[in-house]
Amino acid sequence: MRADSPENARVYIERDMREIELFPFGAGQVAVFSMSSPATTGTNEDAAALIPFGAAGGVLVVADGAGGLRGGAKASSATVNELRTALERAADARSNPREAILEGIETAGRKVMDLNIGAATTVAVVELNGERMRPYHVGDSQILVRGRLGDLKLLTVAHSPVGYAVQMGLLDEEEALRHEDRHLLFNVVGLQDMTIEMGMEVELEQGDTVLVACDGLFDNLKVAEIADLLARPLGDASKALIEHCLERMGTPATERPSKPDDLTVIVYRVGTDESDDPQRP
């Protein structure tokens, strides 16, 4: 079996990690972390996957099962597994991963609806191909790309009334973080008329960082705070994101946002960060 085959995917379902995992992936290095909400004893309804695809390519996936509905964990795990299966078929057929990603999300949508329990999940997917990436998402799990010099190359828009209000300038980020309807979504996997948003391809440079995360991160940290933390070496940056987010979750919401939730984060950096010591699989 080839090391760059989707069959060697790392899949994270119902995980409750206490430390990040850090290792080479694609044309760089990746860190991943997933844990259940610190405010509950329930199952982590997030799922994630790191799926190799070619010598310098791969797919990053974060799915966040809808916590207010039944079967959130089933919905997120089904989405991750269907994406992996579709990419395995594409690798065997030597076809484009783009079609496989779209197919995987569409198939997951049907599987989630077939549960007949009203389950749903968000999903954010990054297709990596050397020093290029393309984002796909449904819902409010988001993708952020920070250039090595600090420029924001990409930030996806949450598929929610609040997300679009921020995009149109009707709400600022501070108002959005505190908005009572922030949790409401109009587009999720498991909805009959689900829409997959596929973004334009983004050119990456050595040292650029790609972040894929559930709303547990973006509901507790501002974009500027996230970008600042990502300026650190990959391992330090990933740990700092988790630590700052958990600190916010454990602090009563006064001057700063505080929304305890499951937390799943994937951080990918192009090239080799010599200050990190990645654990090879």
C-alpha positions as CSV (number, residue, x, y, z in Angstrom):
1,M,0.0,0.0,0.0
2,R,1.4,3.4,-1.0
3,A,2.1,5.9,1.9
4,D,0.3,8.6,-0.1
5,S,-2.9,6.5,-0.6
6,P,-6.2,7.6,1.0
7,E,-6.3,4.1,2.6
8,N,-3.6,5.5,5.0
9,A,-6.0,8.3,6.2
10,R,-5.9,9.3,9.8
11,V,-9.5,9.5,11.0
12,Y,-10.7,11.1,14.3
13,I,-14.1,10.1,15.4
14,E,-15.5,10.7,18.9
15,R,-12.0,11.5,20.1
16,D,-11.2,13.2,23.4
17,M,-7.5,14.1,23.0
18,R,-5.4,15.9,25.5
19,E,-2.4,16.6,23.3
20,I,-2.0,17.6,19.6
21,E,-0.7,15.2,17.1
22,L,2.0,16.6,14.8
23,F,3.5,14.9,11.7
24,P,4.5,15.4,8.0
25,F,1.7,15.7,5.5
26,G,1.5,16.6,1.9
27,A,4.1,19.3,1.1
28,G,4.4,20.3,4.7
29,Q,3.5,19.5,8.3
30,V,0.1,19.2,10.0
31,A,-1.2,19.3,13.6
32,V,-4.6,18.0,14.7
33,F,-6.6,18.1,17.9
34,S,-10.1,17.1,18.8
35,M,-11.9,16.9,22.1
36,S,-15.4,17.1,23.6
37,S,-16.8,20.2,25.2
38,P,-15.3,20.9,28.6
39,A,-18.8,21.8,29.8
40,T,-20.3,18.4,29.3
41,T,-19.6,14.7,29.8
42,G,-21.2,13.8,26.4
43,T,-19.7,12.4,23.3
44,N,-17.5,14.6,21.0
45,E,-19.8,15.1,18.0
46,D,-17.0,16.4,15.9
47,A,-15.0,14.2,13.4
48,A,-11.9,14.9,11.4
49,A,-9.7,13.3,8.8
50,L,-6.3,13.7,7.2
51,I,-6.5,11.9,3.8
52,P,-3.3,11.6,1.7
53,F,-3.8,11.9,-2.0
54,G,-0.6,11.8,-4.1
55,A,3.0,12.5,-3.3
56,A,2.5,16.2,-2.2
57,G,-1.3,16.3,-1.9
58,G,-4.0,15.5,0.6
59,V,-7.4,16.4,2.0
60,L,-8.1,18.0,5.4
61,V,-11.6,17.5,6.8
62,V,-13.5,18.8,9.9
63,A,-17.1,17.9,10.4
64,D,-19.1,19.3,13.4
65,G,-22.3,17.3,14.2
66,A,-25.2,19.6,15.1
67,G,-25.3,19.4,18.9
68,G,-28.9,20.5,19.2
69,L,-30.2,17.6,17.1
70,R,-30.2,13.9,17.5
71,G,-27.3,11.9,15.9
72,G,-24.7,14.6,15.5
73,A,-21.9,12.2,16.0
74,K,-23.4,9.8,13.5
75,A,-23.7,12.6,10.9
76,S,-20.2,13.9,11.3
77,S,-18.6,10.4,11.2
78,A,-20.7,9.5,8.1
79,T,-19.5,12.6,6.4
80,V,-15.8,11.9,7.1
81,N,-16.1,8.2,6.1
82,E,-17.9,9.0,2.8
83,L,-15.2,11.5,1.9
84,R,-12.5,8.9,2.6
85,T,-14.3,6.3,0.5
86,A,-14.9,8.6,-2.4
87,L,-11.2,9.6,-2.4
88,E,-10.1,6.0,-2.2
89,R,-12.1,5.3,-5.4
90,A,-10.7,8.4,-7.1
91,A,-7.1,7.3,-6.3
92,D,-7.7,3.9,-7.7
93,A,-9.2,5.4,-10.8
94,R,-6.5,8.1,-11.0
95,S,-9.2,10.7,-11.2
96,N,-9.4,14.2,-9.9
97,P,-10.0,14.6,-6.1
98,R,-12.3,17.5,-6.7
99,E,-15.1,15.4,-8.0
100,A,-14.5,12.9,-5.3
101,I,-14.9,15.5,-2.6
102,L,-18.1,16.8,-4.0
103,E,-19.4,13.2,-4.4
104,G,-18.4,12.3,-0.9
105,I,-20.3,15.3,0.6
106,E,-23.3,14.6,-1.5
107,T,-23.4,10.9,-0.6
108,A,-22.9,11.9,3.1
109,G,-25.9,14.2,2.8
110,R,-28.1,11.3,1.6
111,K,-26.8,9.0,4.3
112,V,-27.5,11.5,7.0
113,M,-31.0,12.1,5.7
114,D,-31.5,8.3,5.6
115,L,-31.0,8.1,9.3
116,N,-34.5,9.7,9.6
117,I,-33.7,11.3,13.0
118,G,-33.2,14.9,11.9
119,A,-29.4,14.6,12.2
120,A,-27.1,17.1,10.6
121,T,-23.5,18.2,10.5
122,T,-21.3,21.0,9.1
123,V,-18.2,20.2,7.1
124,A,-15.1,22.1,5.9
125,V,-12.7,20.5,3.5
126,V,-9.3,21.6,2.1
127,E,-7.9,20.0,-1.1
128,L,-4.1,20.3,-1.1
129,N,-2.1,19.9,-4.2
130,G,1.6,20.8,-3.7
131,E,1.6,24.6,-3.0
132,R,-2.1,25.1,-4.0
133,M,-5.3,24.6,-2.0
134,R,-9.0,24.8,-2.7
135,P,-11.7,25.1,0.0
136,Y,-15.1,23.5,0.2
137,H,-17.6,23.9,3.0
138,V,-21.2,23.5,4.2
139,G,-22.2,25.3,7.4
140,D,-20.1,27.2,9.9
141,S,-17.0,25.1,10.3
142,Q,-14.5,27.5,8.7
143,I,-11.2,27.6,6.8
144,L,-8.6,30.3,7.2
145,V,-5.3,30.8,5.3
146,R,-2.6,33.0,6.9
147,G,0.3,34.0,4.7
148,R,3.8,33.7,6.2
149,L,4.0,37.5,6.5
150,G,0.7,37.8,8.3
151,D,-1.6,38.5,5.4
152,L,-5.0,36.9,5.4
153,K,-5.3,35.0,2.1
154,L,-8.7,33.3,2.8
155,L,-11.5,33.2,5.4
156,T,-14.6,31.3,4.5
157,V,-18.0,32.7,5.4
158,A,-20.3,30.8,7.8
159,H,-23.5,29.7,6.1
160,S,-25.7,31.5,8.7
161,P,-27.6,34.8,8.9
162,V,-25.0,36.2,11.3
163,G,-22.1,35.1,9.0
164,Y,-23.6,36.8,6.0
165,A,-24.5,39.9,8.0
166,V,-20.8,40.2,8.9
167,Q,-19.8,39.7,5.2
168,M,-22.2,42.5,4.2
169,G,-21.0,44.9,6.9
170,L,-24.3,44.8,8.9
171,L,-22.6,43.4,12.0
172,D,-19.0,43.7,13.1
173,E,-17.1,40.7,14.5
174,E,-17.6,41.7,18.1
175,E,-21.4,41.9,17.6
176,A,-21.4,38.6,15.7
177,L,-19.6,36.8,18.5
178,R,-22.2,37.9,21.0
179,H,-25.3,37.6,18.7
180,E,-28.1,35.4,20.2
181,D,-28.7,33.8,16.8
182,R,-25.1,33.0,16.0
183,H,-25.8,29.2,16.2
184,L,-28.6,29.3,13.6
185,L,-27.6,27.8,10.2
186,F,-29.4,27.6,6.9
187,N,-27.1,25.1,5.2
188,V,-25.9,21.8,6.7
189,V,-25.1,18.3,5.5
190,G,-28.4,16.4,6.0
191,L,-30.6,19.1,4.6
192,Q,-32.6,18.3,1.4
193,D,-31.4,21.4,-0.4
194,M,-27.8,21.4,0.9
195,T,-25.4,23.5,-1.1
196,I,-21.6,22.9,-1.2
197,E,-19.6,26.1,-1.5
198,M,-16.4,25.4,-3.5
199,G,-14.0,28.3,-3.4
200,M,-11.3,29.5,-5.8
201,E,-7.9,27.9,-5.8
202,V,-5.4,29.7,-3.5
203,E,-1.7,29.7,-4.2
204,L,0.4,28.9,-1.1
205,E,4.0,29.8,-0.3
206,Q,6.5,28.3,2.0
207,G,5.5,29.1,5.5
208,D,1.8,29.8,4.8
209,T,-0.6,28.2,7.3
210,V,-4.0,26.6,6.6
211,L,-6.5,26.3,9.5
212,V,-9.6,24.1,9.4
213,A,-11.7,24.2,12.5
214,C,-15.2,23.9,13.9
215,D,-17.2,26.7,15.4
216,G,-15.9,25.8,18.8
217,L,-12.8,27.8,17.9
218,F,-14.3,30.6,15.9
219,D,-17.0,31.3,18.5
220,N,-14.4,31.9,21.2
221,L,-11.5,33.7,19.4
222,K,-11.5,36.6,17.0
223,V,-9.9,36.2,13.6
224,A,-7.1,38.6,14.5
225,E,-6.3,36.6,17.6
226,I,-6.2,33.4,15.6
227,A,-4.0,34.9,13.0
228,D,-1.6,36.2,15.6
229,L,-1.3,32.8,17.3
230,L,-0.6,31.2,13.9
231,A,2.5,33.3,13.6
232,R,4.3,30.9,16.0
233,P,6.0,27.6,15.0
234,L,3.4,25.0,14.1
235,G,3.5,23.0,17.3
236,D,3.5,26.1,19.5
237,A,0.8,27.8,17.4
238,S,-1.5,24.7,17.6
239,K,-1.1,24.4,21.3
240,A,-1.7,28.1,21.8
241,L,-4.9,28.0,19.8
242,I,-6.2,25.2,22.0
243,E,-5.1,26.7,25.3
244,H,-6.5,30.2,24.5
245,C,-9.8,28.7,23.3
246,L,-10.2,26.4,26.3
247,E,-9.4,29.4,28.6
248,R,-12.2,31.4,26.9
249,M,-14.6,28.5,27.2
250,G,-14.0,28.3,31.0
251,T,-14.4,32.0,31.6
252,P,-17.8,33.5,32.1
253,A,-18.8,35.6,29.1
254,T,-18.3,39.3,30.2
255,E,-15.9,41.3,28.1
256,R,-14.8,38.3,26.0
257,P,-16.8,35.6,24.3
258,S,-17.2,32.3,26.1
259,K,-19.1,29.4,24.4
260,P,-18.2,25.9,25.6
261,D,-18.3,23.4,22.7
262,D,-16.6,20.5,21.1
263,L,-13.3,21.6,19.7
264,T,-11.6,20.3,16.6
265,V,-8.7,22.0,14.9
266,I,-6.4,21.1,12.0
267,V,-3.4,23.3,11.3
268,Y,-1.3,22.7,8.1
269,R,1.9,24.6,7.2
270,V,3.6,24.5,3.9
271,G,7.3,23.4,4.1
272,T,9.4,22.4,7.0
273,D,9.3,24.3,10.3
274,E,12.8,23.6,11.8
275,S,11.6,24.6,15.3
276,D,9.1,21.7,15.3
277,D,10.0,18.1,15.9
278,P,7.3,16.2,13.9
279,Q,6.5,12.6,14.8
280,R,6.6,10.6,11.7
281,P,3.9,8.0,11.2
